[in-house]
Amino acid sequence: MSQHLFDQLTYSEDDWHIMENAHIRACELLGEHPAHYENNDRLARTIMQVFGTGARDYEIIASIAAQRERIMVYLLSTRH
């Protein structure tokens, strides 16, 4: 039986906890406060994208998201 489209586009409470923990950990890895990081939206989207690939370990998600964020910050800082 296939899932209803709405079910495919929503997250469970457990999913949100994983992504929240990943966000907090990613901010720690970046040396930023989770509530005050200026690129919170971008970081959250990255976490959701990584989660969407099937990753469920918040440490792994956070590590990938933090690395991508470092790259993005570097690339944006070198733009002229």
N, CA, C and O atoms as a Tripos MOL2 file, in Angstrom:
@<TRIPOS>MOLECULE
protein
  320   319    80     0     0
PROTEIN
NO_CHARGES

@<TRIPOS>ATOM
      1 N           0.8440   -1.1700    0.0000 N.3       1 MET1
      2 CA          0.0000    0.0000    0.0000 C.3       1 MET1
      3 C           0.8980    1.2430    0.0000 C.2       1 MET1
      4 O           1.8200    1.3410    0.8090 O.2       1 MET1
      5 N           0.6330    2.1790   -0.8920 N.am      2 SER2
      6 CA          1.4610    3.3810   -0.9640 C.3       2 SER2
      7 C           1.0030    4.4020    0.0640 C.2       2 SER2
      8 O          -0.1680    4.4570    0.4410 O.2       2 SER2
      9 N           1.9560    5.2030    0.5040 N.am      3 GLN3
     10 CA          1.6410    6.2410    1.4830 C.3       3 GLN3
     11 C           0.8880    7.3710    0.8040 C.2       3 GLN3
     12 O           1.1040    7.6640   -0.3720 O.2       3 GLN3
     13 N           0.0180    7.9880    1.5470 N.am      4 HIS4
     14 CA         -0.6690    9.1750    1.0840 C.3       4 HIS4
     15 C           0.3700   10.2880    0.9500 C.2       4 HIS4
     16 O           1.3020   10.3580    1.7520 O.2       4 HIS4
     17 N           0.2260   11.1570   -0.0480 N.am      5 LEU5
     18 CA          1.1930   12.2280   -0.2900 C.3       5 LEU5
     19 C           1.4140   13.0780    0.9590 C.2       5 LEU5
     20 O           2.5490   13.4450    1.2620 O.2       5 LEU5
     21 N           0.3470   13.3930    1.6850 N.am      6 PHE6
     22 CA          0.4770   14.2020    2.8990 C.3       6 PHE6
     23 C           1.3860   13.5240    3.9150 C.2       6 PHE6
     24 O           2.2000   14.1850    4.5600 O.2       6 PHE6
     25 N           1.2510   12.2040    4.0590 N.am      7 ASP7
     26 CA          2.0920   11.4640    4.9970 C.3       7 ASP7
     27 C           3.5530   11.4930    4.5760 C.2       7 ASP7
     28 O           4.4440   11.4630    5.4250 O.2       7 ASP7
     29 N           3.8050   11.5510    3.2820 N.am      8 GLN8
     30 CA          5.1740   11.5780    2.7830 C.3       8 GLN8
     31 C           5.8300   12.9360    3.0120 C.2       8 GLN8
     32 O           7.0570   13.0330    3.0560 O.2       8 GLN8
     33 N           5.0240   13.9810    3.1570 N.am      9 LEU9
     34 CA          5.5530   15.3380    3.2770 C.3       9 LEU9
     35 C           5.5580   15.8570    4.7140 C.2       9 LEU9
     36 O           5.9030   17.0150    4.9490 O.2       9 LEU9
     37 N           5.1860   15.0260    5.6620 N.am     10 THR10
     38 CA          5.1660   15.4540    7.0540 C.3      10 THR10
     39 C           6.1880   14.6640    7.8620 C.2      10 THR10
     40 O           6.6320   13.5890    7.4580 O.2      10 THR10
     41 N           6.5440   15.2170    8.9970 N.am     11 TYR11
     42 CA          7.5200   14.5780    9.8730 C.3      11 TYR11
     43 C           6.8430   14.1500   11.1660 C.2      11 TYR11
     44 O           5.9350   14.8210   11.6570 O.2      11 TYR11
     45 N           7.2900   13.0350   11.7080 N.am     12 SER12
     46 CA          6.7850   12.5770   13.0020 C.3      12 SER12
     47 C           7.4670   13.3820   14.1090 C.2      12 SER12
     48 O           8.4260   14.1140   13.8650 O.2      12 SER12
     49 N           6.9560   13.2290   15.3190 N.am     13 GLU13
     50 CA          7.5710   13.9060   16.4600 C.3      13 GLU13
     51 C           9.0150   13.4380   16.6440 C.2      13 GLU13
     52 O           9.8960   14.2400   16.9560 O.2      13 GLU13
     53 N           9.2520   12.1460   16.4510 N.am     14 ASP14
     54 CA         10.6210   11.6180   16.5570 C.3      14 ASP14
     55 C          11.5310   12.2290   15.4960 C.2      14 ASP14
     56 O          12.6880   12.5470   15.7720 O.2      14 ASP14
     57 N          11.0020   12.3930   14.2780 N.am     15 ASP15
     58 CA         11.7840   13.0140   13.2050 C.3      15 ASP15
     59 C          12.2020   14.4260   13.5980 C.2      15 ASP15
     60 O          13.3570   14.8130   13.4200 O.2      15 ASP15
     61 N          11.2490   15.1960   14.1390 N.am     16 TRP16
     62 CA         11.5580   16.5660   14.5500 C.3      16 TRP16
     63 C          12.6170   16.5970   15.6510 C.2      16 TRP16
     64 O          13.4770   17.4780   15.6620 O.2      16 TRP16
     65 N          12.5560   15.6420   16.5710 N.am     17 HIS17
     66 CA         13.5630   15.5860   17.6440 C.3      17 HIS17
     67 C          14.9480   15.3040   17.0680 C.2      17 HIS17
     68 O          15.9330   15.9060   17.4970 O.2      17 HIS17
     69 N          15.0280   14.4030   16.1100 N.am     18 ILE18
     70 CA         16.3130   14.1040   15.4680 C.3      18 ILE18
     71 C          16.8570   15.3570   14.7960 C.2      18 ILE18
     72 O          18.0270   15.7000   14.9640 O.2      18 ILE18
     73 N          16.0000   16.0420   14.0300 N.am     19 MET19
     74 CA         16.4540   17.2370   13.3170 C.3      19 MET19
     75 C          16.8030   18.3690   14.2800 C.2      19 MET19
     76 O          17.7470   19.1200   14.0330 O.2      19 MET19
     77 N          16.0570   18.4990   15.3690 N.am     20 GLU20
     78 CA         16.3740   19.5200   16.3690 C.3      20 GLU20
     79 C          17.7290   19.2430   17.0180 C.2      20 GLU20
     80 O          18.5480   20.1490   17.1690 O.2      20 GLU20
     81 N          17.9580   17.9910   17.3970 N.am     21 ASN21
     82 CA         19.2510   17.6260   17.9870 C.3      21 ASN21
     83 C          20.3860   17.8300   16.9920 C.2      21 ASN21
     84 O          21.4770   18.2590   17.3680 O.2      21 ASN21
     85 N          20.1310   17.5240   15.7260 N.am     22 ALA22
     86 CA         21.1480   17.7380   14.6910 C.3      22 ALA22
     87 C          21.4540   19.2260   14.5460 C.2      22 ALA22
     88 O          22.6110   19.6080   14.3650 O.2      22 ALA22
     89 N          20.4300   20.0620   14.6240 N.am     23 HIS23
     90 CA         20.6310   21.5060   14.5090 C.3      23 HIS23
     91 C          21.4630   22.0370   15.6720 C.2      23 HIS23
     92 O          22.3960   22.8150   15.4750 O.2      23 HIS23
     93 N          21.1210   21.6150   16.8620 N.am     24 ILE24
     94 CA         21.8750   22.0480   18.0470 C.3      24 ILE24
     95 C          23.3300   21.6020   17.9410 C.2      24 ILE24
     96 O          24.2430   22.3820   18.2130 O.2      24 ILE24
     97 N          23.5430   20.3660   17.5500 N.am     25 ARG25
     98 CA         24.9110   19.8300   17.4370 C.3      25 ARG25
     99 C          25.6770   20.5220   16.3170 C.2      25 ARG25
    100 O          26.8560   20.8370   16.4800 O.2      25 ARG25
    101 N          25.0260   20.7640   15.1840 N.am     26 ALA26
    102 CA         25.6970   21.4500   14.0740 C.3      26 ALA26
    103 C          26.1410   22.8420   14.5050 C.2      26 ALA26
    104 O          27.2420   23.2740   14.1640 O.2      26 ALA26
    105 N          25.3010   23.5410   15.2440 N.am     27 CYS27
    106 CA         25.6780   24.8650   15.7450 C.3      27 CYS27
    107 C          26.8680   24.7740   16.6900 C.2      27 CYS27
    108 O          27.7610   25.6200   16.6510 O.2      27 CYS27
    109 N          26.8830   23.7500   17.5380 N.am     28 GLU28
    110 CA         28.0390   23.5430   18.4180 C.3      28 GLU28
    111 C          29.3030   23.3450   17.5910 C.2      28 GLU28
    112 O          30.3460   23.9230   17.8950 O.2      28 GLU28
    113 N          29.2090   22.5300   16.5480 N.am     29 LEU29
    114 CA         30.3720   22.2750   15.6890 C.3      29 LEU29
    115 C          30.8400   23.5440   14.9850 C.2      29 LEU29
    116 O          32.0270   23.7090   14.7030 O.2      29 LEU29
    117 N          29.8960   24.4330   14.7060 N.am     30 LEU30
    118 CA         30.2260   25.6930   14.0390 C.3      30 LEU30
    119 C          30.6330   26.7910   15.0250 C.2      30 LEU30
    120 O          31.0560   27.8730   14.6200 O.2      30 LEU30
    121 N          30.5000   26.5010   16.3280 N.am     31 GLY31
    122 CA         30.8210   27.5040   17.3380 C.3      31 GLY31
    123 C          29.7890   28.6160   17.4070 C.2      31 GLY31
    124 O          30.1160   29.7530   17.7470 O.2      31 GLY31
    125 N          28.5530   28.2930   17.0870 N.am     32 GLU32
    126 CA         27.4680   29.2720   17.0670 C.3      32 GLU32
    127 C          26.3840   28.8810   18.0600 C.2      32 GLU32
    128 O          26.2400   27.7080   18.4070 O.2      32 GLU32
    129 N          25.6240   29.8730   18.5130 N.am     33 HIS33
    130 CA         24.4820   29.6030   19.3870 C.3      33 HIS33
    131 C          23.2850   29.2570   18.4990 C.2      33 HIS33
    132 O          22.9930   29.9890   17.5540 O.2      33 HIS33
    133 N          22.5920   28.1600   18.7860 N.am     34 PRO34
    134 CA         21.4850   27.7250   17.9290 C.3      34 PRO34
    135 C          20.3800   28.7650   17.7320 C.2      34 PRO34
    136 O          19.7560   28.8080   16.6720 O.2      34 PRO34
    137 N          20.1360   29.5900   18.7300 N.am     35 ALA35
    138 CA         19.0580   30.5730   18.6110 C.3      35 ALA35
    139 C          19.4880   31.8460   17.8930 C.2      35 ALA35
    140 O          18.6430   32.6310   17.4650 O.2      35 ALA35
    141 N          20.7930   32.0560   17.7580 N.am     36 HIS36
    142 CA         21.2650   33.3350   17.2350 C.3      36 HIS36
    143 C          22.1230   33.2250   15.9790 C.2      36 HIS36
    144 O          22.6510   34.2320   15.5070 O.2      36 HIS36
    145 N          22.2710   32.0360   15.4360 N.am     37 TYR37
    146 CA         23.1020   31.8830   14.2430 C.3      37 TYR37
    147 C          22.4240   32.5710   13.0660 C.2      37 TYR37
    148 O          21.2570   32.3070   12.7750 O.2      37 TYR37
    149 N          23.1500   33.4470   12.3950 N.am     38 GLU38
    150 CA         22.5430   34.2650   11.3440 C.3      38 GLU38
    151 C          22.0690   33.4530   10.1400 C.2      38 GLU38
    152 O          21.2110   33.9160    9.3890 O.2      38 GLU38
    153 N          22.6080   32.2670    9.9460 N.am     39 ASN39
    154 CA         22.2030   31.4310    8.8120 C.3      39 ASN39
    155 C          21.4000   30.2070    9.2540 C.2      39 ASN39
    156 O          21.4980   29.1350    8.6560 O.2      39 ASN39
    157 N          20.6070   30.3860   10.3090 N.am     40 ASN40
    158 CA         19.7950   29.2960   10.8440 C.3      40 ASN40
    159 C          18.8930   28.6610    9.7930 C.2      40 ASN40
    160 O          18.7760   27.4370    9.7300 O.2      40 ASN40
    161 N          18.2590   29.4850    8.9740 N.am     41 ASP41
    162 CA         17.3310   28.9490    7.9730 C.3      41 ASP41
    163 C          18.0570   28.0460    6.9820 C.2      41 ASP41
    164 O          17.5870   26.9540    6.6620 O.2      41 ASP41
    165 N          19.1890   28.5060    6.5070 N.am     42 ARG42
    166 CA         19.9560   27.7050    5.5470 C.3      42 ARG42
    167 C          20.4290   26.4080    6.1920 C.2      42 ARG42
    168 O          20.3530   25.3440    5.5780 O.2      42 ARG42
    169 N          20.9140   26.4920    7.4240 N.am     43 LEU43
    170 CA         21.3690   25.3050    8.1400 C.3      43 LEU43
    171 C          20.2160   24.3280    8.3420 C.2      43 LEU43
    172 O          20.3850   23.1220    8.1580 O.2      43 LEU43
    173 N          19.0530   24.8360    8.7170 N.am     44 ALA44
    174 CA         17.8800   23.9720    8.9190 C.3      44 ALA44
    175 C          17.4810   23.2760    7.6200 C.2      44 ALA44
    176 O          17.1450   22.0920    7.6290 O.2      44 ALA44
    177 N          17.5150   24.0000    6.5140 N.am     45 ARG45
    178 CA         17.1850   23.3760    5.2150 C.3      45 ARG45
    179 C          18.1820   22.2790    4.8760 C.2      45 ARG45
    180 O          17.8020   21.2270    4.3620 O.2      45 ARG45
    181 N          19.4400   22.5160    5.1590 N.am     46 THR46
    182 CA         20.4550   21.4970    4.9010 C.3      46 THR46
    183 C          20.2020   20.2630    5.7550 C.2      46 THR46
    184 O          20.2950   19.1370    5.2650 O.2      46 THR46
    185 N          19.8850   20.4670    7.0130 N.am     47 ILE47
    186 CA         19.5840   19.3410    7.9080 C.3      47 ILE47
    187 C          18.3890   18.5570    7.3860 C.2      47 ILE47
    188 O          18.4020   17.3260    7.3930 O.2      47 ILE47
    189 N          17.3650   19.2560    6.9370 N.am     48 MET48
    190 CA         16.1830   18.5780    6.4010 C.3      48 MET48
    191 C          16.5180   17.8070    5.1240 C.2      48 MET48
    192 O          15.9910   16.7180    4.8980 O.2      48 MET48
    193 N          17.3890   18.3670    4.2950 N.am     49 GLN49
    194 CA         17.8030   17.6640    3.0760 C.3      49 GLN49
    195 C          18.5610   16.3890    3.4130 C.2      49 GLN49
    196 O          18.3000   15.3390    2.8270 O.2      49 GLN49
    197 N          19.4880   16.4730    4.3450 N.am     50 VAL50
    198 CA         20.2570   15.2880    4.7420 C.3      50 VAL50
    199 C          19.3230   14.2530    5.3650 C.2      50 VAL50
    200 O          19.4280   13.0610    5.0740 O.2      50 VAL50
    201 N          18.4160   14.7070    6.2150 N.am     51 PHE51
    202 CA         17.4280   13.8100    6.8220 C.3      51 PHE51
    203 C          16.6080   13.1310    5.7230 C.2      51 PHE51
    204 O          16.2870   11.9470    5.8220 O.2      51 PHE51
    205 N          16.2770   13.8770    4.6940 N.am     52 GLY52
    206 CA         15.4850   13.3570    3.5860 C.3      52 GLY52
    207 C          16.1770   12.2630    2.7930 C.2      52 GLY52
    208 O          15.5230   11.5200    2.0610 O.2      52 GLY52
    209 N          17.4900   12.1560    2.9280 N.am     53 THR53
    210 CA         18.2210   11.0840    2.2320 C.3      53 THR53
    211 C          18.1260    9.7680    2.9780 C.2      53 THR53
    212 O          18.5510    8.7270    2.4770 O.2      53 THR53
    213 N          17.5570    9.8220    4.1950 N.am     54 GLY54
    214 CA         17.4120    8.6020    4.9850 C.3      54 GLY54
    215 C          18.2920    8.5470    6.2160 C.2      54 GLY54
    216 O          18.1840    7.6140    7.0110 O.2      54 GLY54
    217 N          19.1650    9.5360    6.3890 N.am     55 ALA55
    218 CA         20.0280    9.5690    7.5770 C.3      55 ALA55
    219 C          19.1660    9.8090    8.8110 C.2      55 ALA55
    220 O          18.2580   10.6400    8.7840 O.2      55 ALA55
    221 N          19.4470    9.0870    9.8890 N.am     56 ARG56
    222 CA         18.6750    9.2460   11.1180 C.3      56 ARG56
    223 C          19.5520    9.4540   12.3520 C.2      56 ARG56
    224 O          19.0320    9.7030   13.4400 O.2      56 ARG56
    225 N          20.8520    9.3570   12.2020 N.am     57 ASP57
    226 CA         21.7750    9.6030   13.3130 C.3      57 ASP57
    227 C          22.0490   11.1090   13.3610 C.2      57 ASP57
    228 O          22.6480   11.6690   12.4440 O.2      57 ASP57
    229 N          21.6020   11.7550   14.4450 N.am     58 TYR58
    230 CA         21.7220   13.2060   14.4930 C.3      58 TYR58
    231 C          23.1700   13.6800   14.4510 C.2      58 TYR58
    232 O          23.4400   14.7700   13.9460 O.2      58 TYR58
    233 N          24.1030   12.8930   14.9660 N.am     59 GLU59
    234 CA         25.5190   13.2790   14.9200 C.3      59 GLU59
    235 C          26.0250   13.3090   13.4760 C.2      59 GLU59
    236 O          26.7510   14.2220   13.0830 O.2      59 GLU59
    237 N          25.6410   12.3210   12.7080 N.am     60 ILE60
    238 CA         26.0500   12.2720   11.2980 C.3      60 ILE60
    239 C          25.4040   13.4150   10.5300 C.2      60 ILE60
    240 O          26.0680   14.0990    9.7510 O.2      60 ILE60
    241 N          24.1090   13.6200   10.7500 N.am     61 ILE61
    242 CA         23.4050   14.7180   10.0780 C.3      61 ILE61
    243 C          24.0620   16.0480   10.4280 C.2      61 ILE61
    244 O          24.2920   16.8770    9.5480 O.2      61 ILE61
    245 N          24.3630   16.2550   11.7040 N.am     62 ALA62
    246 CA         24.9860   17.5030   12.1520 C.3      62 ALA62
    247 C          26.3560   17.7000   11.5310 C.2      62 ALA62
    248 O          26.6970   18.8050   11.1090 O.2      62 ALA62
    249 N          27.1330   16.6460   11.4730 N.am     63 SER63
    250 CA         28.4760   16.7300   10.9040 C.3      63 SER63
    251 C          28.4230   17.1190    9.4290 C.2      63 SER63
    252 O          29.1710   17.9890    8.9830 O.2      63 SER63
    253 N          27.5470   16.4780    8.6860 N.am     64 ILE64
    254 CA         27.4040   16.7890    7.2570 C.3      64 ILE64
    255 C          26.9110   18.2220    7.0760 C.2      64 ILE64
    256 O          27.4430   18.9680    6.2530 O.2      64 ILE64
    257 N          25.8940   18.6030    7.8470 N.am     65 ALA65
    258 CA         25.3280   19.9470    7.7230 C.3      65 ALA65
    259 C          26.3510   21.0190    8.0910 C.2      65 ALA65
    260 O          26.4450   22.0410    7.4120 O.2      65 ALA65
    261 N          27.1120   20.7960    9.1530 N.am     66 ALA66
    262 CA         28.1220   21.7730    9.5650 C.3      66 ALA66
    263 C          29.2070   21.9070    8.4990 C.2      66 ALA66
    264 O          29.6610   23.0140    8.2090 O.2      66 ALA66
    265 N          29.6190   20.7950    7.9220 N.am     67 GLN67
    266 CA         30.6370   20.8510    6.8710 C.3      67 GLN67
    267 C          30.1190   21.6150    5.6530 C.2      67 GLN67
    268 O          30.8320   22.4450    5.0880 O.2      67 GLN67
    269 N          28.8940   21.3390    5.2560 N.am     68 ARG68
    270 CA         28.3040   22.0700    4.1240 C.3      68 ARG68
    271 C          28.1890   23.5540    4.4340 C.2      68 ARG68
    272 O          28.4100   24.3950    3.5630 O.2      68 ARG68
    273 N          27.8460   23.8720    5.6690 N.am     69 GLU69
    274 CA         27.7140   25.2740    6.0650 C.3      69 GLU69
    275 C          29.0730   25.9690    6.0320 C.2      69 GLU69
    276 O          29.1700   27.1130    5.5890 O.2      69 GLU69
    277 N          30.1090   25.2990    6.4910 N.am     70 ARG70
    278 CA         31.4610   25.8840    6.4220 C.3      70 ARG70
    279 C          31.8470   26.1820    4.9730 C.2      70 ARG70
    280 O          32.4050   27.2370    4.6720 O.2      70 ARG70
    281 N          31.5450   25.2500    4.0950 N.am     71 ILE71
    282 CA         31.8540   25.4440    2.6740 C.3      71 ILE71
    283 C          31.0720   26.6290    2.1270 C.2      71 ILE71
    284 O          31.6310   27.4650    1.4170 O.2      71 ILE71
    285 N          29.7830   26.7090    2.4490 N.am     72 MET72
    286 CA         28.9510   27.8040    1.9550 C.3      72 MET72
    287 C          29.4550   29.1490    2.4610 C.2      72 MET72
    288 O          29.5370   30.1100    1.6960 O.2      72 MET72
    289 N          29.7900   29.2230    3.7360 N.am     73 VAL73
    290 CA         30.3040   30.4720    4.3030 C.3      73 VAL73
    291 C          31.6000   30.8610    3.6010 C.2      73 VAL73
    292 O          31.8010   32.0300    3.2720 O.2      73 VAL73
    293 N          32.4710   29.8990    3.3730 N.am     74 TYR74
    294 CA         33.7340   30.1800    2.6820 C.3      74 TYR74
    295 C          33.4750   30.6890    1.2690 C.2      74 TYR74
    296 O          34.0380   31.7020    0.8560 O.2      74 TYR74
    297 N          32.6240   29.9850    0.5320 N.am     75 LEU75
    298 CA         32.3450   30.3850   -0.8500 C.3      75 LEU75
    299 C          31.7350   31.7800   -0.9190 C.2      75 LEU75
    300 O          32.0990   32.5760   -1.7840 O.2      75 LEU75
    301 N          30.8220   32.0720   -0.0240 N.am     76 LEU76
    302 CA         30.1970   33.3930   -0.0270 C.3      76 LEU76
    303 C          31.1780   34.4830    0.3840 C.2      76 LEU76
    304 O          31.0570   35.6240   -0.0600 O.2      76 LEU76
    305 N          32.1470   34.1420    1.2260 N.am     77 SER77
    306 CA         33.1280   35.1470    1.6570 C.3      77 SER77
    307 C          34.1480   35.4600    0.5700 C.2      77 SER77
    308 O          34.8020   36.5020    0.6190 O.2      77 SER77
    309 N          34.2930   34.5750   -0.4070 N.am     78 THR78
    310 CA         35.2690   34.8010   -1.4750 C.3      78 THR78
    311 C          34.6440   35.4210   -2.7160 C.2      78 THR78
    312 O          35.3410   35.6930   -3.6940 O.2      78 THR78
    313 N          33.3390   35.6460   -2.6810 N.am     79 ARG79
    314 CA         32.6750   36.2740   -3.8320 C.3      79 ARG79
    315 C          33.0490   37.7420   -3.9100 C.2      79 ARG79
    316 O          33.2350   38.4030   -2.8880 O.2      79 ARG79
    317 N          33.1540   38.2310   -5.0940 N.am     80 HIS80
    318 CA         33.5060   39.6500   -5.2770 C.3      80 HIS80
    319 C          32.3080   40.4280   -5.7150 C.2      80 HIS80
    320 O          32.3990   41.6380   -5.9220 O.2      80 HIS80
@<TRIPOS>BOND
     1     1     2 1
     2     2     3 1
     3     3     4 2
     4     3     5 am
     5     5     6 1
     6     6     7 1
     7     7     8 2
     8     7     9 am
     9     9    10 1
    10    10    11 1
    11    11    12 2
    12    11    13 am
    13    13    14 1
    14    14    15 1
    15    15    16 2
    16    15    17 am
    17    17    18 1
    18    18    19 1
    19    19    20 2
    20    19    21 am
    21    21    22 1
    22    22    23 1
    23    23    24 2
    24    23    25 am
    25    25    26 1
    26    26    27 1
    27    27    28 2
    28    27    29 am
    29    29    30 1
    30    30    31 1
    31    31    32 2
    32    31    33 am
    33    33    34 1
    34    34    35 1
    35    35    36 2
    36    35    37 am
    37    37    38 1
    38    38    39 1
    39    39    40 2
    40    39    41 am
    41    41    42 1
    42    42    43 1
    43    43    44 2
    44    43    45 am
    45    45    46 1
    46    46    47 1
    47    47    48 2
    48    47    49 am
    49    49    50 1
    50    50    51 1
    51    51    52 2
    52    51    53 am
    53    53    54 1
    54    54    55 1
    55    55    56 2
    56    55    57 am
    57    57    58 1
    58    58    59 1
    59    59    60 2
    60    59    61 am
    61    61    62 1
    62    62    63 1
    63    63    64 2
    64    63    65 am
    65    65    66 1
    66    66    67 1
    67    67    68 2
    68    67    69 am
    69    69    70 1
    70    70    71 1
    71    71    72 2
    72    71    73 am
    73    73    74 1
    74    74    75 1
    75    75    76 2
    76    75    77 am
    77    77    78 1
    78    78    79 1
    79    79    80 2
    80    79    81 am
    81    81    82 1
    82    82    83 1
    83    83    84 2
    84    83    85 am
    85    85    86 1
    86    86    87 1
    87    87    88 2
    88    87    89 am
    89    89    90 1
    90    90    91 1
    91    91    92 2
    92    91    93 am
    93    93    94 1
    94    94    95 1
    95    95    96 2
    96    95    97 am
    97    97    98 1
    98    98    99 1
    99    99   100 2
   100    99   101 am
   101   101   102 1
   102   102   103 1
   103   103   104 2
   104   103   105 am
   105   105   106 1
   106   106   107 1
   107   107   108 2
   108   107   109 am
   109   109   110 1
   110   110   111 1
   111   111   112 2
   112   111   113 am
   113   113   114 1
   114   114   115 1
   115   115   116 2
   116   115   117 am
   117   117   118 1
   118   118   119 1
   119   119   120 2
   120   119   121 am
   121   121   122 1
   122   122   123 1
   123   123   124 2
   124   123   125 am
   125   125   126 1
   126   126   127 1
   127   127   128 2
   128   127   129 am
   129   129   130 1
   130   130   131 1
   131   131   132 2
   132   131   133 am
   133   133   134 1
   134   134   135 1
   135   135   136 2
   136   135   137 am
   137   137   138 1
   138   138   139 1
   139   139   140 2
   140   139   141 am
   141   141   142 1
   142   142   143 1
   143   143   144 2
   144   143   145 am
   145   145   146 1
   146   146   147 1
   147   147   148 2
   148   147   149 am
   149   149   150 1
   150   150   151 1
   151   151   152 2
   152   151   153 am
   153   153   154 1
   154   154   155 1
   155   155   156 2
   156   155   157 am
   157   157   158 1
   158   158   159 1
   159   159   160 2
   160   159   161 am
   161   161   162 1
   162   162   163 1
   163   163   164 2
   164   163   165 am
   165   165   166 1
   166   166   167 1
   167   167   168 2
   168   167   169 am
   169   169   170 1
   170   170   171 1
   171   171   172 2
   172   171   173 am
   173   173   174 1
   174   174   175 1
   175   175   176 2
   176   175   177 am
   177   177   178 1
   178   178   179 1
   179   179   180 2
   180   179   181 am
   181   181   182 1
   182   182   183 1
   183   183   184 2
   184   183   185 am
   185   185   186 1
   186   186   187 1
   187   187   188 2
   188   187   189 am
   189   189   190 1
   190   190   191 1
   191   191   192 2
   192   191   193 am
   193   193   194 1
   194   194   195 1
   195   195   196 2
   196   195   197 am
   197   197   198 1
   198   198   199 1
   199   199   200 2
   200   199   201 am
   201   201   202 1
   202   202   203 1
   203   203   204 2
   204   203   205 am
   205   205   206 1
   206   206   207 1
   207   207   208 2
   208   207   209 am
   209   209   210 1
   210   210   211 1
   211   211   212 2
   212   211   213 am
   213   213   214 1
   214   214   215 1
   215   215   216 2
   216   215   217 am
   217   217   218 1
   218   218   219 1
   219   219   220 2
   220   219   221 am
   221   221   222 1
   222   222   223 1
   223   223   224 2
   224   223   225 am
   225   225   226 1
   226   226   227 1
   227   227   228 2
   228   227   229 am
   229   229   230 1
   230   230   231 1
   231   231   232 2
   232   231   233 am
   233   233   234 1
   234   234   235 1
   235   235   236 2
   236   235   237 am
   237   237   238 1
   238   238   239 1
   239   239   240 2
   240   239   241 am
   241   241   242 1
   242   242   243 1
   243   243   244 2
   244   243   245 am
   245   245   246 1
   246   246   247 1
   247   247   248 2
   248   247   249 am
   249   249   250 1
   250   250   251 1
   251   251   252 2
   252   251   253 am
   253   253   254 1
   254   254   255 1
   255   255   256 2
   256   255   257 am
   257   257   258 1
   258   258   259 1
   259   259   260 2
   260   259   261 am
   261   261   262 1
   262   262   263 1
   263   263   264 2
   264   263   265 am
   265   265   266 1
   266   266   267 1
   267   267   268 2
   268   267   269 am
   269   269   270 1
   270   270   271 1
   271   271   272 2
   272   271   273 am
   273   273   274 1
   274   274   275 1
   275   275   276 2
   276   275   277 am
   277   277   278 1
   278   278   279 1
   279   279   280 2
   280   279   281 am
   281   281   282 1
   282   282   283 1
   283   283   284 2
   284   283   285 am
   285   285   286 1
   286   286   287 1
   287   287   288 2
   288   287   289 am
   289   289   290 1
   290   290   291 1
   291   291   292 2
   292   291   293 am
   293   293   294 1
   294   294   295 1
   295   295   296 2
   296   295   297 am
   297   297   298 1
   298   298   299 1
   299   299   300 2
   300   299   301 am
   301   301   302 1
   302   302   303 1
   303   303   304 2
   304   303   305 am
   305   305   306 1
   306   306   307 1
   307   307   308 2
   308   307   309 am
   309   309   310 1
   310   310   311 1
   311   311   312 2
   312   311   313 am
   313   313   314 1
   314   314   315 1
   315   315   316 2
   316   315   317 am
   317   317   318 1
   318   318   319 1
   319   319   320 2
@<TRIPOS>SUBSTRUCTURE
     1 MET1         2 RESIDUE 1 A MET
     2 SER2         6 RESIDUE 1 A SER
     3 GLN3        10 RESIDUE 1 A GLN
     4 HIS4        14 RESIDUE 1 A HIS
     5 LEU5        18 RESIDUE 1 A LEU
     6 PHE6        22 RESIDUE 1 A PHE
     7 ASP7        26 RESIDUE 1 A ASP
     8 GLN8        30 RESIDUE 1 A GLN
     9 LEU9        34 RESIDUE 1 A LEU
    10 THR10       38 RESIDUE 1 A THR
    11 TYR11       42 RESIDUE 1 A TYR
    12 SER12       46 RESIDUE 1 A SER
    13 GLU13       50 RESIDUE 1 A GLU
    14 ASP14       54 RESIDUE 1 A ASP
    15 ASP15       58 RESIDUE 1 A ASP
    16 TRP16       62 RESIDUE 1 A TRP
    17 HIS17       66 RESIDUE 1 A HIS
    18 ILE18       70 RESIDUE 1 A ILE
    19 MET19       74 RESIDUE 1 A MET
    20 GLU20       78 RESIDUE 1 A GLU
    21 ASN21       82 RESIDUE 1 A ASN
    22 ALA22       86 RESIDUE 1 A ALA
    23 HIS23       90 RESIDUE 1 A HIS
    24 ILE24       94 RESIDUE 1 A ILE
    25 ARG25       98 RESIDUE 1 A ARG
    26 ALA26      102 RESIDUE 1 A ALA
    27 CYS27      106 RESIDUE 1 A CYS
    28 GLU28      110 RESIDUE 1 A GLU
    29 LEU29      114 RESIDUE 1 A LEU
    30 LEU30      118 RESIDUE 1 A LEU
    31 GLY31      122 RESIDUE 1 A GLY
    32 GLU32      126 RESIDUE 1 A GLU
    33 HIS33      130 RESIDUE 1 A HIS
    34 PRO34      134 RESIDUE 1 A PRO
    35 ALA35      138 RESIDUE 1 A ALA
    36 HIS36      142 RESIDUE 1 A HIS
    37 TYR37      146 RESIDUE 1 A TYR
    38 GLU38      150 RESIDUE 1 A GLU
    39 ASN39      154 RESIDUE 1 A ASN
    40 ASN40      158 RESIDUE 1 A ASN
    41 ASP41      162 RESIDUE 1 A ASP
    42 ARG42      166 RESIDUE 1 A ARG
    43 LEU43      170 RESIDUE 1 A LEU
    44 ALA44      174 RESIDUE 1 A ALA
    45 ARG45      178 RESIDUE 1 A ARG
    46 THR46      182 RESIDUE 1 A THR
    47 ILE47      186 RESIDUE 1 A ILE
    48 MET48      190 RESIDUE 1 A MET
    49 GLN49      194 RESIDUE 1 A GLN
    50 VAL50      198 RESIDUE 1 A VAL
    51 PHE51      202 RESIDUE 1 A PHE
    52 GLY52      206 RESIDUE 1 A GLY
    53 THR53      210 RESIDUE 1 A THR
    54 GLY54      214 RESIDUE 1 A GLY
    55 ALA55      218 RESIDUE 1 A ALA
    56 ARG56      222 RESIDUE 1 A ARG
    57 ASP57      226 RESIDUE 1 A ASP
    58 TYR58      230 RESIDUE 1 A TYR
    59 GLU59      234 RESIDUE 1 A GLU
    60 ILE60      238 RESIDUE 1 A ILE
    61 ILE61      242 RESIDUE 1 A ILE
    62 ALA62      246 RESIDUE 1 A ALA
    63 SER63      250 RESIDUE 1 A SER
    64 ILE64      254 RESIDUE 1 A ILE
    65 ALA65      258 RESIDUE 1 A ALA
    66 ALA66      262 RESIDUE 1 A ALA
    67 GLN67      266 RESIDUE 1 A GLN
    68 ARG68      270 RESIDUE 1 A ARG
    69 GLU69      274 RESIDUE 1 A GLU
    70 ARG70      278 RESIDUE 1 A ARG
    71 ILE71      282 RESIDUE 1 A ILE
    72 MET72      286 RESIDUE 1 A MET
    73 VAL73      290 RESIDUE 1 A VAL
    74 TYR74      294 RESIDUE 1 A TYR
    75 LEU75      298 RESIDUE 1 A LEU
    76 LEU76      302 RESIDUE 1 A LEU
    77 SER77      306 RESIDUE 1 A SER
    78 THR78      310 RESIDUE 1 A THR
    79 ARG79      314 RESIDUE 1 A ARG
    80 HIS80      318 RESIDUE 1 A HIS
